[in-house]
Amino acid sequence: MTDSNVRRMVARAHIPFPVHPHMLRHATGYKLANEGHDTRAIQQYLGHRNITHTVRYTELAPQRFNGFWRVIDTMSSSCHSLTRSVEQ
């Protein structure tokens, strides 16, 4: 997508602020992160060589980790139960 294509679409959509093609790239990264897609998948999709460039999208999507600690706690209690049964 070229800069001129983006300008034409912005003009047709009557968006009241300047929009650049790279802004669409960032918007895509944030959208994918907010939908809960895997960080490595987002990295590959956006073509980032370094994962730190991709992590910025996930840092702004804290809801991705809702329930994370519940899963860890469940896994932890399962491991404790298993360990106790093996020890007996």
C-alpha positions as CSV (number, residue, x, y, z in Angstrom):
1,M,0.0,0.0,0.0
2,T,1.5,3.3,-1.0
3,D,1.3,6.6,0.8
4,S,-0.9,8.1,-1.9
5,N,-3.3,5.2,-1.6
6,V,-3.6,5.8,2.1
7,R,-4.1,9.5,1.6
8,R,-6.9,8.8,-0.9
9,M,-8.7,6.4,1.5
10,V,-8.3,8.9,4.4
11,A,-9.8,11.7,2.3
12,R,-12.7,9.5,1.3
13,A,-13.3,8.4,4.9
14,H,-13.2,12.1,6.1
15,I,-10.7,11.2,8.8
16,P,-9.9,14.5,10.5
17,F,-6.2,13.8,11.2
18,P,-3.1,12.8,9.2
19,V,-2.8,9.1,8.6
20,H,0.3,7.4,7.3
21,P,0.8,3.8,6.1
22,H,2.9,2.9,9.1
23,M,0.1,3.9,11.4
24,L,-2.0,1.1,9.8
25,R,0.8,-1.3,10.5
26,H,0.8,-0.3,14.2
27,A,-2.9,-0.5,14.4
28,T,-2.8,-4.1,13.0
29,G,-0.2,-5.0,15.7
30,Y,-2.3,-3.7,18.5
31,K,-5.5,-5.3,17.1
32,L,-3.8,-8.7,16.9
33,A,-2.4,-8.4,20.4
34,N,-5.8,-7.3,21.8
35,E,-7.4,-10.3,20.2
36,G,-5.0,-12.5,22.1
37,H,-2.8,-13.8,19.2
38,D,0.5,-15.3,20.1
39,T,3.4,-12.8,20.2
40,R,5.6,-14.9,17.9
41,A,2.8,-15.1,15.4
42,I,2.4,-11.3,15.5
43,Q,6.2,-10.9,15.1
44,Q,6.1,-13.2,12.0
45,Y,3.1,-11.4,10.5
46,L,4.6,-8.0,10.9
47,G,8.0,-9.2,9.7
48,H,9.9,-8.1,12.9
49,R,13.4,-9.6,13.2
50,N,13.6,-8.8,16.9
51,I,10.8,-9.8,19.3
52,T,11.3,-6.6,21.3
53,H,9.7,-4.7,18.5
54,T,6.6,-6.9,18.8
55,V,6.4,-6.8,22.6
56,R,5.4,-3.2,22.6
57,Y,2.0,-4.2,21.2
58,T,1.4,-6.8,23.9
59,E,2.5,-4.5,26.7
60,L,-0.6,-2.3,25.9
61,A,-2.9,-5.3,25.9
62,P,-3.0,-6.3,29.6
63,Q,-6.4,-8.1,29.2
64,R,-4.4,-10.8,27.3
65,F,-3.3,-12.0,30.7
66,N,-6.8,-12.2,32.4
67,G,-7.0,-15.5,34.2
68,F,-3.3,-16.2,33.7
69,W,-2.6,-16.6,37.4
70,R,-5.6,-18.9,37.8
71,V,-4.1,-21.2,35.2
72,I,-0.7,-21.1,36.9
73,D,-2.4,-21.8,40.3
74,T,-4.3,-24.7,38.8
75,M,-1.2,-26.2,37.3
76,S,0.7,-25.7,40.5
77,S,-1.9,-27.5,42.6
78,S,-2.0,-30.3,40.1
79,C,1.8,-30.7,40.4
80,H,1.7,-30.6,44.2
81,S,-1.0,-33.4,44.2
82,L,1.0,-35.5,41.8
83,T,4.2,-35.0,43.9
84,R,2.4,-36.0,47.1
85,S,0.9,-39.1,45.5
86,V,4.3,-40.2,44.1
87,E,6.0,-39.6,47.5
88,Q,3.5,-41.8,49.3
